[in-house]
Amino acid sequence: MKFIISGRNIDITDGLRTAVEDKLGKLERYFTADTEIIVTLSVEKERQKIEVTIPVKGNIIRSEQVSNDMYVSIDLVEEIIERQLRKYKTKIINKKQNVETFQPEFIEKDYEDDTSEIKIIRTKKFGFKPMYPEDACVQMELLGHNFFVFLNAETEEVNVVYKRKGNTYGLIEPDFSDED
């Protein structure tokens, strides 16, 4: 596997680099040797954060973990990614597209997990009334939700606002430019 390790507000020491490569190297049993693993280590106040992104054809496997010790964060992130891989194996491996990214042993092995099938247990229907993103944020706060789907009054398209860390908000707008 190819590691791309970078840091924000932290120097990547040989010890950190070795810890990341050793711990995330355990994922070698799932991925082929040419798979890239993008790792970003960052420090904000007492928060030691690791973000790991593994692009595979058609999907992105991603996890981030925060603790007060970078080595603990590294341990946690590896466990989470391994759990994601086992849990969603059939979902992330489209036999026609992604098979070359993964080790044959991973593809052939069956993992017993009751959560391998995604079940939708509730459906809501509601009408869209056009509103501005700022109004959608207020509505989201009033409902106590982390996201809110709305019809954007400016673009007349369905958008999503969502709550981010640090009491900030994000806006998701559709982009149909990649359609064939």
Buried (B, 14 or more C-beta within 10 A) or exposed (E): BEBEBEBEEBEEEEEBBEBBBEBBBEBEEBBBEEBEBBBBBBBEEEEBBBBBBBBBEEBEBBBBBBBEEBBBBBBBBBEBBBBBBBBBBEEBBEEEEBEEBBBEEBBEEEEEEEEBEEEEEEEEEEEEEEBEBEBBBBBBEEEEEEBBBBBBEEEEEEBBBBBEEEEEBEEEEEEEEEEE
